[in-house]
Amino acid sequence: MRYLSTRGQSPALPFCDILLGGLAPDGGLYLPEAYPRVSRAELDAWRSLSYSDLAFVLLSRYIDDIPADDLRALLDKTYCAKTYAFVRSGSDATEITPLRWLEKDRLGLLELSNGPTLAFKDMAMQLLGNLFEYVLEGRGETMNILGATSGDTGSAAEYALRSKHNVKVFMLSPCGKMSAFQRAQMYSLTDANIFNIAVTGMFDAAQDVVKAVAGDTGFKARYRIGAVNSINWARVLAQIVYYFKGYFAATKNNDQRVAFCVPSGNFGNICAGHIARQMGLPIGRLILATNENDVLDEFFRTGVYRPRSAVETHVTSSPSMDISKASNFERFIFDLVDRNPAVVRELWAKVEAGESFDLSGTPYIERLSGFAFVSGKSAHTDRLDTIRRVFADYGVMIDPHTADGLKVAQDHLERDMPVLALETAQPAKFGDILFDALGREPERPPALAGLENLPQKVDVLAADADAIKAYIAQHP
């Protein structure tokens, strides 16, 4: 299996090379030459597999430059009970991603936040950390990981890579824009290979810096810059697995269809669902949920992709979705325009110039319905109401991002197709919002008690690529 850039001007490469490279040299994102198709017989055979075994049969279709025994060992090391230990009461402690029915066979919550940072990002990031260490040790190389986070990616990356051999992490976050819990998870780490940098401005400014540094090919090569944001294909690849696992948990046979509702800011999580559907998983609907930063909802309603400026980007009570330029959206558009890289280059030249593009009235918009997307958005009052209603009706506490998803999921319920809402994080990460909604804070795992009281280490810098490059150069 080789991987192509969405912009078509970089050579096709094997998995391990794009794992370490992140963004393609031409500025595009990597995707496989073709999506492997899954047969009905394979779906039947995979229903009873453990999470690790299911990950192996799926990921081995995409990764052929790591020996099968080594890949299986990496997956067994990643997807084990020791790593995913924070199972909530009422859930199946034997499952990595338990399915909790709120309304039996109609509306379910797929728990994805039982990893070490209590967020769904752990599902991919723990594997990414093990893959990085394996490949770097095998090649005798070192790497500097540069990432940006709006909330959960940073802590998930740092916990996955802390004390790993041959790798350092430089994580950018928007200064003062994350929850106190999220900041404490990141800034309290004392591992010598972890560097936290709070940049002035919104998340998009931090993400733009990461792309600018990655676009400096000389600096990137000299300092071995890699990526853990969802621009890294391995992140999206790992997330495909829980769509299959969730589908099997929700159905009795493969004649049934399931809808997945996904809170989305950067389009990485739901992009994995899109790919699972392209592989042949019987997904009837992909329901995309945004908060007030509704650039993706606007596209799926109108065909117009209109990234917002920093001034237009709202600071909300679901902060991990406060994103106005969805970096993974380019992958979907590549498929939508029938994998024509010239069209992608033309469209993203507008995006990178701060302009919008409009596919309404083009042949491409006619193809859009074939990808089964629908969308909706949720505002502050919606998420508070949803948190209250879910707790009152089902006795389940949810975080504000999951509330956005459940609000939109309930707007799209269908009589003959269950909807699984993908959980974003455990409510303990957003105690202040839960207190506003319910008058009480959620319980947190005892191991994380007093997290906010630990000493924190973070440097504050301008959202400037040259400043960040100088910082990396000062910490060889």
N, C-alpha and C positions, 0 to 999 in steps of 0.2 A: 504494500500500500504506500503510495506516494501522495504528497499534499501540495495543492496549488494555492497561489495567492488569488484573492478575489479581484485583484487589479491586473493580474496576468502578465506582469513584467518581472517576475522573480522565478528562478528555476524551481522545478518540483523537487521536493526533498522527502526523505524518510522521517518517521515519527520522532526519533531521538534528536534529530537536528532541529526540527521545529519546536520540540519541547524546550530546548535551551535557547532558541532564538526569539520566541514570542512573536512580535510583529514582523511581517515580511519586509525585506529590504525596500520594496516599492511602496511601502506604507499600507499594504493590504493585510487581510487576515487569512490565515490558512484554513482550508477545508480539504477533505479527502477528494481524490479524483472522482470517486463515485461512492454513494452510500450503499453498504452491503445490504442486500435484501434478506429478510427473515421469512422462512416458510411456516406454514401452519403446523407441520410436524415438529419443527423446532420449538415453536411456542408451546405446543403440548408437552414436549419433553422438558422444558425449562420451568414449568410451573412450580415444581417442588424443590427447586435448587435453593441453597442458602444464598445470602447476599453476595458473599465472596465468590461462590461458584458461578452465579449468574453474571457477576462482573467479568469473570474470566471468559466465559463463552462470548460475551458481547465485545469486550475490549480486544480480545485476540483477533477479531476481525479487522481491527484498525491498527494493531501494533504487531508488526512482523519482524522488527529488528531487535527485539528483546527475546531471548530464548523462552519457550513456553514454561519450563519449570521455574525460571526466575520470575516471570510475570505472575505466575500463580502464587509464588512465595510472597511477592510484594503485595498482592491483593489480600492474601490471608493475614499478613502483618497489619494491613490497613483496616480491613473491615472485620473487626473482632469485638467481642463484648467488653474487653478492657478499655478500648478507645471510646466506644459508644455506650457509656455507662449511665448517663443521666436520663433514664426512662421515667416518665411521669406516672403517677398513680393512675390506675385504670388502663394502662397500656400493657402490651405484651412485652415482657422483659427479654424474651428470647429473640426478638426481632430488632434489626438495626434501624429499620424505618417502619414502626408500627402504624397500622391504619386504624383510626378511631372513627367509628360511624357516629355522626351527630343525628342523622335520620337514616335508619337502616336502608341500605341499597339505594339511597337517593342523594345524600350529602355526607361526605366523609372528609376527615382531616388527616392528611398524610404527614406524620411526624418526621421531620428531617433534622431536628435540632438536639439530638442526644450526644453530640460530639463534645470535645473539651471546651469549646467557646460558646456552646448553646445556640449555634446558628447553623443554617443549612449549608453555609459555605464550607463547613468542616467536611461535608460529604465528598467534596472534590479536593479540598486543599490538603487533607491528610495524605491522600494518594499522591498528590503533586510533590509534597515534601519527600516522600519515599522514592519517587521516581527521580527527582533531582539528585538525591544522594547517591542512588545506584548508578546513574549515568555518569555523574561527575567523577566518582571513584573509579569507575571502569575506564574512563578516559584520562585520568590523572589531571583533571582540570579544576579550576575554581570559578566561581561566579558571584556577581553582585546582583541581587534581585532588587529591582526598582518597581514599586507599586503605588497605587493610590486607592484610598478607601473612603467610602461615604459612611462607614459604620462597622460592618461585620467582616468584610474581606481582610482588613488589616490584622485583626486579632487572629482570625483563622489562619492566615499565612504565617504569622509570627509563631503561633503555637505549633504549626506543622513543621517549621524550619528551625526553631530554636535549638541551638547546640548541634545542628547538623554539620557534618564535615564539609569543608570546602565551599561554604556558601554564606554570604552575608545578606541581610535584608535591610533595605532603606525604604521605609513606608511613609508616604505622604498622606496627611489627613487634613480636612478643613478645620482651621483653628476655632474651637468653641462650638462646633456645629453638631457634634455627636453627643449621645447620652453620657452621663457620668460613668455608668457601668462600662460602656464601650471604651471610653478613654482610659479608664483604670485597667481594663484587660490588656490594653496595648502598652500604655506608658509605664506600668509597674514591672514589666519584664526586665530582668537584669542580665540576661544572657549577652555575652560579649559580641555576638554576631548580629544583634538586633539594634537598629537605629530608627527612632521615631522622629519625624519631622512634621510639625504642624505648620501648614502654609496659610497665609492670609487669603480669604476669599472662599468661594463655594467649592464643592467637590470637582465640578467640571474644570476649574482652574488647575487643580492638582492633576487631574487626568490629562489635561493638555500638556502639562510639564512632562509627564511620563512619556507621552507620544513624541514630544519635541526631543527629548534626550535619546529616545530609541531611534529617532530619525537622523541623528548625528552618527553616521555609520562609523566614522573614525573613532569617536569617543566610545561608542558601543563596543567596538572590537577591542580597543585598548583596555577597557575596564571590565570586559566580559559582562555586559548588562543583559539580564534576563527579565522575564515578566511572570507575575503570578496573577495579574488581573485576568478577567475572563476573555481578554484578547488572546490568552494562551489557550490553544486548542485543547490541551489535556484537561483543562477545567471543564469545558463544555462536554467533552467525551465522557468524563467520569459521571456527570450528572444524568446522562442518558439512562444509566442503570436503574435509578429509582423510579423512572416512569414505567419501565417494564415490571419492576417489583410491585409498584402500586397497582398497576393494571391486574396482575395476577391475584393480589389480595382482594380486589374489589369484584372479581368476576368468578364464575364457576366454569366457564368454557370460553373459547376464543371466537365464538359467534357474537359475543356481546361487545358493545362499544362503550367507551368511557370518555368523559370530558375532564380535562384538567384545568383548574383555574390557578393562575400564577401571578402573584404580585411582582411587578416588573419595573425596573428603572434602567438597567443597562442591557436588557434583552438577552443576557447569557442563559439564565435558568430556562426561560421559555424557548430559547433557541434549541436547547437540548431536547425539549418535547417535540419541537418541529422535526428534528432529525430522527427521533424515535418513530414518529409517524411516517417519515419518508422511508424508514427501514421496513415498515409493514406492521407496526404495532397498531391495533384497531382503536385509534383515538378519534372519536367523533367530533370533538371540539377542543380547540385550544383557546381558553378564555384569558385574555390579558387584562390585568388590573393595574391601574396607576393611581397615584395620589393626585394632589393638585397640579403637579408637574406632569402634564398630560400629553406630552409630545407624541408618545406612541399611540395612545387612544385616538388622538386627532388623525394620525395617519390611517389607522384601520377604519375609521369612520369616513374619511374624506379623500384619502390618497395623497394628502399633502404631508410631507415631512418637514417640519419647521422647528429646528433646534432653537432654544431660547438663549438669550444673553444672560449673563450673571445677574443683571438687574431684574430680569423677568423670572428668574428661578426662585420659587417660594421656599422658605424655611418652614418645614411642617413637623407634625408630631409623628410622622413615619419617616425619619431622616435618612434612612439608608436608600430611599427612593427619590431623594431630592436631586435628581439628575435630569439634565435637559438635552444631552447629546448621548444617545444610547450606542456605546461603542460596538456592541455585537450586532447591531441592526444591519450592518453591512453584509454580514453572512447571509441573513435572510434575503436581502435584496438581490444578492448574487444568484440565489436560487430562483427568486421571483422573475428576474430578467433572463431566465434560461441560461444562466451561467455565462453571460456575455461580459467579459472583463472591461471591454471598451465602454459599455454603458455604465458600469460601476465607477470607472474612472471619471466619466463625465459628471455623474451625479455627485460624487464625493469631492470633486473640485468645487462644486457649489457649496457643499456643507463646510468645507475647510475655509471657504471665503466668507463664512457667516451667513450664507443664503439658504433658502429653502428649495426643495424641488417638489414638483407636482406630477404625479403619475395618473391623475384622473384624466379620462379621455384617451389614454394610451392603451395599446394592446395588453400591457402588463397588468393593468388594473383588472382586466377581465380574467386574468389568471389567478387573482388574489383569492377568490372564493374557493378555489381548488385546494388551498392550504388550510382551510377550516378554522381560520382565526375569527374571533369576535372580541370585543373589548368594552371596557367601561372604566369609570373612575370613582374615587371615593375621596371625600373631604374630611376635615377634622371632626365635624359633628357626626358624620357617618361612622367614622371608626370608633368614636366613643360610644355611640348607640349600639354598634355591632358588638363591642366588647361587653357591654352591659347585657345585651340580649343573649349572647352565647353563654355567658356565665349564668344568667337566670334560667335559661331553657335547658341547658345541658350540663351545667356545673363545671364548665371548662374555661380556664383563663387562657386568653390568647394575646399575643403582642400586637402592636398597632399595625404593622405591615401585614400580618396574617389577617387582621380585621379588614384591611382594604380588600384582600383577596376574597374573604368570605362575603363581604357586602356585595361585590360584583358577582361572585358565584351564585348567590341567592337571586340576583337579578336575571340569571340565565339558566335557572333550573328547567329541566325538561322532564316530561313524564316517563319516558322510556330509556333514559340514559343517566346513570349516576354521575355526579360531579365530585371530583376529589380536589379539594383546595390544598395547595402545597404550603405547609408551614414554613415561615421564614426564620423565626427565632423563638426561644422560650421567653415568656413574659417577664422573667426576672431581669432581663436586660433593659427593661423600660419601666422600672418601678414607678417613676413619677407620672407617666401617662396612665398606668393601671390605677394609681391612687386617684387621679382626677376622675376616672370613669367609675370606679367601684368603691372609693373611700377606704381602700386597703391596698397594701403592696403585696405582690406575689411572693411566695416562698422561693428561696433559691437553694441550690445544693449546699450542704454544710461546708464543703471544701472551698466555696467561693464567698463565705461570710466575711464581711469587713474588707472586701476587695478595694473599695474606694479609699480606705484609710492607709493603704500601702504607699510608700514613697514612689513618686513618679519621675521619670526621666524623659524629657522631650525637648527638642530644639525648635524654635519658631523662626521661620524664614519666609521671605517673599515668595510668591508663586512665580518664580523666574527660573527658566531652564539653566541659565549660566550659574546662578547661585547654587542650584542643586548639583550641578556637575562639579563645581568647586568643592562642595561638601563631600561628595563621594571621593574625589581625589585626595582629600585630607584624611580619609579613613581607609587606607589601603589594607 
